[in-house]
Amino acid sequence: MTWQTIDWSVDEDGVATLTLDRPDQLNAFDLTMAAELEQVFREDARNDAVRAVVVTGAGRAFCAGMDLAAEGNVFGLDETLRPGVEEFRAAYDQPPYADGVRDTGGKVTLAIHALPKPVIAAINGPAVGIGATMTLAMDLRLASTRARIGFVFGRLGIVPEAASSWFLPRIVGIQQALEWVYSAEVLTADAALAGRLVRSLHEPDELLPAAQELARSFVVGRSPVALGLAKRLLYRNSAVADPLEAHLSDSLAMYWTSLGDGQEGVAAFREKRAPRFTGRASDLPSVY
């Protein structure tokens, strides 16, 4: 497929590199990019040949936020609607609310979050607004020493979007999340690291190779089924009210993997050889 705002490639180990590709606009997010990102994570990244995804930006920016040069409502929303809470919740995925009210960034982050594979952000430069919040749905964030990250919504009179009110406090804690949102300041790479928003800092030319190598270390010689289930268990069970809920889903996941790739893993360990897993991330057993 020919993309307008992104580039997509997959190496021999199944590590895909998704590049936000509007360098002349600092990879600013627009409705076309939103649709292409959602499609990639809902469809292309779910191909079993893809084992992990690394996301970065072309040129000197990761993503400078929403493209505010667009005409009309820059967020693509239908200003003629007056959605009530109950009616929107009951029909949020249907016209006119699906496109006229739902936040486009949130559609992207939900697609990223739903992918049962590792997703790593390689933040190579400025990441502001949606450029920052889209990375929160990714499993790990690595950043260049030149990265600048900003939750600047207060400066524009809007609120944090892209489901970031769910993701950000889980990553950095509620106090840090509130401080960054209240201040609307642009963080240095060092501040992002100190606040535990990013995993590690890298020199600019070392960032993408480091992210790709990390992704490779997660998937080579690993079961796609075990990885996919582990991702779902950790995200979901970290928010349940009682450990019994984690135990029940853990039990089903252990049961089904012990009948599948787990048998090959045990055999390979006993025979002192590399495992040959055949499970597919597209065919995960149901545990919830």
C-alpha positions in Angstrom: 0.0 0.0 0.0 1.1 3.6 -0.7 1.0 5.7 2.4 0.8 9.5 2.4 2.0 10.4 5.9 3.9 7.4 7.2 6.5 4.8 6.1 6.3 1.1 7.0 8.9 -1.6 6.7 9.5 -5.0 8.2 12.9 -6.7 8.6 13.8 -10.4 8.5 13.2 -10.8 12.3 9.7 -9.4 12.1 10.6 -6.0 13.6 8.6 -3.4 11.8 9.6 0.3 11.7 6.8 2.8 11.4 8.1 6.3 10.6 5.9 9.3 10.8 6.7 10.9 7.5 5.8 14.6 7.1 9.3 16.0 7.9 8.6 19.4 6.3 5.7 19.8 8.8 7.7 18.3 11.7 5.5 15.2 11.3 2.4 17.1 12.5 -0.6 14.9 13.1 -3.6 15.4 10.7 -6.7 13.4 9.9 -4.9 11.5 7.1 -2.1 10.4 9.5 -4.7 9.4 12.1 -6.5 7.2 9.6 -3.3 5.6 8.4 -1.9 4.9 11.9 -5.2 3.4 12.9 -5.2 1.2 9.8 -1.6 0.1 10.4 -2.2 -1.0 14.0 -5.6 -2.6 13.3 -4.5 -4.4 10.1 -0.9 -4.3 8.9 0.7 -4.8 12.3 -1.5 -7.8 13.0 0.0 -9.8 10.2 1.8 -12.7 11.8 5.0 -11.8 10.0 5.2 -8.7 12.2 6.5 -9.5 15.7 7.1 -6.0 17.1 6.8 -2.4 16.0 9.1 0.5 16.5 7.7 4.0 15.9 9.8 7.0 15.1 9.7 10.3 13.1 11.4 11.4 9.9 13.7 14.3 10.1 14.4 16.3 13.3 11.0 15.8 15.0 9.0 12.9 16.3 5.6 14.7 16.0 5.0 18.3 16.6 1.3 17.7 17.6 -1.9 18.4 15.7 -1.6 20.2 12.4 -3.2 23.5 13.4 -3.0 24.8 9.8 -6.1 22.8 8.7 -9.2 24.7 7.9 -12.4 24.4 10.0 -12.3 22.4 13.2 -8.6 21.4 13.2 -9.5 18.3 15.2 -11.9 17.1 12.5 -15.0 17.3 14.8 -18.5 18.2 13.7 -19.3 21.5 15.5 -23.1 21.2 14.6 -23.5 18.3 17.1 -24.5 18.7 20.7 -23.7 15.2 22.2 -25.1 14.3 25.6 -23.2 12.0 27.9 -25.7 9.1 27.8 -26.4 9.3 24.1 -22.7 9.5 23.2 -21.8 6.5 25.3 -24.7 4.5 23.8 -23.7 5.2 20.2 -20.1 6.4 20.2 -19.1 4.0 17.5 -21.9 4.9 15.1 -22.6 8.0 12.9 -22.6 10.9 13.6 -20.5 10.4 16.7 -17.9 8.0 15.4 -16.3 10.7 13.2 -18.0 13.8 14.5 -17.3 13.5 18.2 -14.8 10.8 19.0 -11.2 12.0 19.5 -9.0 10.9 16.5 -5.9 10.5 18.7 -7.8 8.2 21.0 -8.8 6.0 18.1 -5.1 5.6 17.3 -4.0 4.9 20.9 -6.7 2.3 21.4 -5.5 0.6 18.2 -1.9 0.6 19.5 -2.9 -0.6 22.9 -5.0 -3.5 21.4 -2.1 -4.9 19.4 -0.9 -8.1 21.2 2.8 -7.4 20.3 5.6 -5.2 21.7 5.4 -1.5 20.5 8.4 0.8 21.2 8.5 4.5 20.7 11.9 5.9 19.5 11.3 9.6 20.2 13.9 11.3 18.0 12.9 14.9 18.6 10.1 17.2 19.7 6.9 15.3 20.7 4.2 17.7 21.7 0.4 17.2 22.2 -0.7 14.1 20.4 3.0 13.6 19.5 3.5 12.9 23.2 0.2 11.2 24.1 0.4 8.7 21.2 3.6 7.3 22.7 1.8 6.6 26.0 0.0 3.6 24.5 3.3 2.2 23.4 4.9 -0.3 25.8 8.3 1.4 26.1 9.6 4.8 25.2 13.3 5.4 24.3 14.3 9.0 23.5 17.1 11.0 21.9 19.0 13.4 24.0 17.5 16.0 21.7 13.9 15.0 22.4 11.5 17.5 23.9 8.1 16.2 25.2 5.2 18.4 26.1 1.7 17.9 27.4 0.8 21.4 26.3 -3.0 21.2 26.1 -3.6 23.9 28.7 -1.9 26.4 26.5 -4.5 25.8 23.8 -7.5 25.7 26.1 -8.1 22.0 25.6 -7.7 18.8 27.6 -5.3 15.8 27.4 -6.6 13.5 24.8 -5.8 10.1 23.2 -6.9 8.3 26.4 -3.8 9.9 28.1 -5.7 10.4 31.3 -5.7 6.6 31.6 -2.1 5.9 30.4 -0.1 8.8 31.8 -0.8 8.3 35.5 -0.2 4.6 35.2 3.3 5.3 33.7 4.5 8.2 36.0 2.0 8.3 38.8 -0.8 10.8 39.4 1.2 13.5 41.1 3.8 13.7 38.2 1.0 13.4 35.6 -0.9 16.3 37.1 2.2 18.5 37.4 3.1 18.0 33.8 -0.5 18.6 32.6 -1.0 21.6 34.8 2.2 23.3 33.9 1.9 22.5 30.1 5.7 22.9 29.9 7.9 21.2 27.3 10.1 18.7 29.1 13.8 18.1 28.3 14.9 14.6 27.6 16.6 14.5 31.1 13.3 15.6 32.8 11.4 12.9 30.9 13.9 10.3 32.1 13.9 11.6 35.7 10.1 11.4 35.7 10.2 7.8 34.4 8.3 8.7 31.2 11.1 7.3 29.1 13.1 4.2 29.6 16.5 5.5 28.4 18.2 8.3 26.5 20.4 7.8 23.4 22.6 9.9 21.1 20.5 10.8 18.1 22.2 8.4 15.6 22.1 5.5 18.2 18.4 5.8 19.1 16.6 3.9 16.3 19.2 1.0 16.2 18.8 0.7 20.0 15.0 0.6 19.8 15.1 -1.9 17.0 17.6 -4.1 18.8 15.5 -4.0 22.0 12.5 -5.0 20.0 14.5 -7.9 18.4 15.5 -9.1 21.8 11.9 -9.3 22.8 10.8 -11.5 19.9 13.6 -13.6 18.5 13.2 -17.1 20.0 10.0 -16.1 21.8 6.5 -17.4 21.5 4.2 -14.8 19.9 1.3 -16.3 21.9 3.1 -16.1 25.2 4.1 -12.5 24.4 0.6 -11.5 23.3 -1.0 -13.0 26.4 1.6 -11.5 28.8 0.9 -8.0 27.4 -2.8 -8.4 27.9 -2.4 -9.9 31.4 -0.1 -7.2 32.6 -2.2 -4.3 31.3 -5.5 -5.6 32.4 -4.7 -7.3 35.7 -2.8 -4.3 37.0 -6.1 -2.5 37.2 -8.4 -5.3 38.6 -9.8 -4.9 42.1 -8.7 -8.3 43.5 -5.8 -10.7 42.7 -8.3 -13.5 42.3 -9.2 -11.9 39.0 -5.5 -12.1 37.9 -5.3 -15.7 39.1 -8.3 -16.8 37.0 -7.0 -15.2 33.8 -3.4 -16.4 34.6 -4.7 -19.9 35.1 -6.4 -20.0 31.7 -3.4 -18.5 30.0 -1.1 -21.0 31.6 -3.4 -23.9 30.7 -3.6 -23.0 27.0 0.0 -22.1 26.6 1.1 -25.4 28.3 -0.8 -27.3 25.6 0.7 -25.2 22.8 4.1 -23.4 22.6 4.8 -24.4 26.2 5.3 -28.0 25.1 7.8 -26.9 22.5 9.6 -24.6 25.0 10.0 -27.4 27.5 11.2 -29.9 24.9 13.7 -27.4 23.6 15.0 -26.7 27.1 15.4 -30.4 27.8 17.1 -31.0 24.4 19.4 -27.9 24.8 18.3 -26.4 21.4 16.5 -23.3 20.2 12.7 -23.6 20.4 10.6 -23.6 17.2 7.4 -22.0 18.3 4.5 -22.3 15.9 1.8 -20.3 17.8 0.5 -17.1 16.2 -0.4 -13.8 17.8 -3.5 -13.7 15.5 -4.8 -16.8 17.3 -4.6 -16.1 21.0 -6.8 -18.2 23.4 -9.5 -16.3 25.2 -8.7 -15.8 28.9 -11.2 -13.0 29.8 
